[in-house]
Amino acid sequence: MKVVVNATPLIALDLLGELDILPRLFDEILVPTAVYDEIVIQGAGRPGSNAVSTARWLHVQDPKATTDLEPMLLGLDSGELQTILLACEIQADWVLMDERLGRRVARAMGLNTKGTFGILLAAYLSGFLSKERAIRAARELIEKGIRISPEVADWFKDELEKHSRS
């Protein structure tokens, strides 16, 4: 399964010490250069920087397609736009992105999206995280300043309950 990942899921998973979930869930993980630079170069010394720069399973690739539109005209940053363009180009199975507008644009372009909480749920369903660890991870993200809508938090709790292992 091929995925293209934007910055926030990488940073959030590193904050949790769970970045290694990605190569356990997905076969091919790509990140556009704009996202890599945002985390590793511009974000040097911040969460995600070291882990992303040393992740051998993460492949940095620019989309061949470009657009004359300024990303900000769409309400996106350059990383989000490159993530969507690359996902379209390689026919990714998933776009991993937390930003609401970016996910909306990706879905409008026919792409499947999953955010950090969706990744945590997939890790739980795959047996890589216990239910307790998934709940604790969600709480940690909120405590560390990752903004999450009440709807997503409720969805996450409901899904964990719905798929609870006995």
Secondary structure, 3 states (H helix, E strand, C coil): CEEEECHHHHHHHHHHCCCCHHHHHCCEEEECHHHHHHHHHCCCCCCCHHHHHHCCCEEECCCCCCCCCCHHHHCCCHHHHHHHHHHHHHCCCEEECCCHHHHHHHHHCCCCEECHHHHHHHHHHCCCCCHHHHHHHHHHHHHCCCCCCHHHHHHHHHHHHHCCCC
